[in-house]
Amino acid sequence: MIPNRKGKIMMERAEELSQFWAYDLSYAQGSDMRLLDNVQFIYELSLAELELKALGADFEVTNGLREFKIKNRSKALDDKIIKQSSYFKTVGQTFTDYFQIIQKNRTRSVNQYLTHWIYPYKGKFHPQMIRALLNIIGLKADDKVFEPFSGSGTTALEAQLLGINFIGIDISPLCVMQGKVKTKAIYVIDEIIKLKNSLIAKLKPSLFNQEKDFYKTLEGVENEDVRDFYALARLLAVSDAARRGRAFEQSFIKNLHLMIDSVKDYKEIADKLELQLGNIDLKQGDSRKIDLPDNSIDGIITSPPYSIALDYVENDAHSLEDMGYRLSEIREDFVGVRGKGKERVELYNSDIKKSYCEMYRILKPDKYAVIVIGNATYQGHEVKTVELTIDYMTELGFKLEKNILKIIFGLYNVMKKENILIFKKAK
Ligand SMILES: C[S@@+](CC[C@H](N)C(=O)[O-])C[C@H]1O[C@@H](n2cnc3c(N)ncnc32)[C@H](O)[C@@H]1O
């Protein structure tokens, strides 16, 4: 359809603006490297510096903190920074891989590139920060990173992009599905596209069906990753209808096409940049008893529930019910939502301690565990989750190497404070 004149002008303007805004293609003049335009907070500059150090650079920050001069520049170092770094747009006259990756974005949010946007999960990590942390704790291609509270799968996708093998669990089957679709659809995209028309025709009559014929119809699809992809497209529509009152069928079709385009984007950029993707092993599991051997993991990056303030079961209730789960049964295993009143805080404290203890057990000595966490406010009281985490992790035998205060201003300029805690397990 050709948009009318006014619509066309608006679209052209929007396109111009978005290019002008995030994807200005100029190089740093007189410096070696330039930060990406979306770097705006102090903690990001601090992570950018730690990352550069971890990649082996000796540097000086110049030009109003946005450009860097490298003192030990070499071809090998340039290549490493181009391939791995997270906060830089250019090295010399070359665009970094990350700058090229983030342009594959079907949303208006600068950090929801590739498949990150799929499903509106509350409390997503900032993916750029995760990429930086993977570098800062020295993980390399083929190492194993573990995520005990995998959530929407941010760490999974970022590890995959850097060629780092990912092992993750989450207690929520919806979270496991999100992480798998974001990282595994790339391997089955041809089949997803091939089945699209016939599957839509078969699924349409059951889109509104409460008896879950939709999932029964999907059982006919042999490949689990293809099934998950279509199931998540439905759950996106379920969530859109519940939270925003959107028309179900329209939303399903629209999201399905956007999802397919995002996976195609991912494949295209992975091929162009010749990325060696990391393996993904993501399962439903309980972080209080992790099914992994002692001293078997090269690094941990995670963000656990921040005490009892956010009810992850209630938050995704529509989708979990649509998948056939009974909320009262599954909430029994969720950290932070068990029990009532004072007992709830006590249960949180003992559950989170069990998870930290397991993290210590499975991590190799001399390796790092990063925990991103903030104090929660519950019924007007501040719950000091950050202190609890530092105290208990130290008691277990971790040493706190860095405590980076992450202060950001989110929607409506509301201030959000979190801490990035980098611990090292003793030798
Ligand atoms: C703060 S969120 C993680 C968000 C994630 N960092 C992201 O980028 O999407 C905490 C997660 O912990 C999960 N969770 C709660 N109890 C758990 C348990 N016992 N074992 C594993 N995961 C659990 C919740 O389902 C939720 O997804």
The ligand as a Tripos MOL2 file, in Angstrom:
@<TRIPOS>MOLECULE
LIG
   27    29     1     0     0
SMALL
NO_CHARGES

@<TRIPOS>ATOM
      1 C1         15.2390  -10.2210   37.7830 C.3       1 LIG1
      2 S1         14.5590  -11.5570   36.8570 S.3       1 LIG1
      3 C2         15.8290  -11.9040   35.7050 C.3       1 LIG1
      4 C3         15.7890  -11.0040   34.5240 C.3       1 LIG1
      5 C4         16.8840  -11.2670   33.5150 C.3       1 LIG1
      6 N1         18.1510  -10.8080   34.0160 N.3       1 LIG1
      7 C5         16.5890  -10.6480   32.1570 C.2       1 LIG1
      8 O1         17.4100   -9.9670   31.5370 O.co2     1 LIG1
      9 O2         15.4670  -10.8640   31.6630 O.co2     1 LIG1
     10 C6         14.5230  -12.8950   37.9880 C.3       1 LIG1
     11 C7         14.0930  -14.2490   37.4190 C.3       1 LIG1
     12 O3         14.2460  -15.2390   38.4240 O.3       1 LIG1
     13 C8         13.3520  -16.3010   38.1350 C.3       1 LIG1
     14 N2         13.2410  -17.1930   39.3020 N.ar      1 LIG1
     15 C9         12.5140  -17.0300   40.4340 C.ar      1 LIG1
     16 N3         12.6980  -18.0820   41.2750 N.ar      1 LIG1
     17 C10        13.5790  -18.9150   40.6720 C.ar      1 LIG1
     18 C11        14.1740  -20.1610   41.0380 C.ar      1 LIG1
     19 N4         13.8750  -20.7750   42.1920 N.pl3     1 LIG1
     20 N5         15.0610  -20.7260   40.1880 N.ar      1 LIG1
     21 C12        15.3520  -20.1380   38.9870 C.ar      1 LIG1
     22 N6         14.7950  -18.9850   38.5790 N.ar      1 LIG1
     23 C13        13.9180  -18.3660   39.4080 C.ar      1 LIG1
     24 C14        12.0830  -15.5670   37.7190 C.3       1 LIG1
     25 O4         11.2610  -16.3870   36.9160 O.3       1 LIG1
     26 C15        12.6550  -14.3750   36.9530 C.3       1 LIG1
     27 O5         12.6620  -14.6630   35.5760 O.3       1 LIG1
@<TRIPOS>BOND
     1     1     2 1
     2     2     3 1
     3     2    10 1
     4     3     4 1
     5     4     5 1
     6     5     6 1
     7     5     7 1
     8     7     8 2
     9     7     9 1
    10    10    11 1
    11    11    12 1
    12    11    26 1
    13    12    13 1
    14    13    14 1
    15    13    24 1
    16    14    15 ar
    17    14    23 ar
    18    15    16 ar
    19    16    17 ar
    20    17    18 ar
    21    17    23 ar
    22    18    19 1
    23    18    20 ar
    24    20    21 ar
    25    21    22 ar
    26    22    23 ar
    27    24    25 1
    28    24    26 1
    29    26    27 1
@<TRIPOS>SUBSTRUCTURE
     1 LIG1         1 GROUP 0 **** ****
